[in-house]
Amino acid sequence: MASTTPARKPYRKAPPQHRETRHSLTTASPPPAMQPEFSQEALSDSDRIRILQQQNEDLRHRLSLSTHKMEAMEAEFEGSRHYMEAELSRTRDDLDKMRDKFRRYGGQWPPKIS
């Protein structure tokens, strides 16, 4: 006897533009630590300046990544909001149509066919 359930299609990974983006705080790299073998007194002013400049660049890079992620999340939120507003509008239209049908049939639903 043949089965009436359709055969399942094999799983296929979605292309990158259709994949869900997962935002995680753990993906950011930790701030660079000072090198433990050097003490503050042993570093020259130029070394300190170089280290601070590198830390500054790292922080700017991390801020840029965070800003980019926030902008992407904002765009995704706006798209979802517009979609939900359109769905709500369609649902309200359907509700209005059903109310009109209900009123036309004198409050009887489903209408009696004679």
PyMOL commands that set and color helices and strands:
alter all, ss='L'
color gray80, all
select helices_A, chain A and resi 16-18+25-27+45-104
alter helices_A, ss='H'
color red, helices_A
deselect
rebuild
show_as cartoon
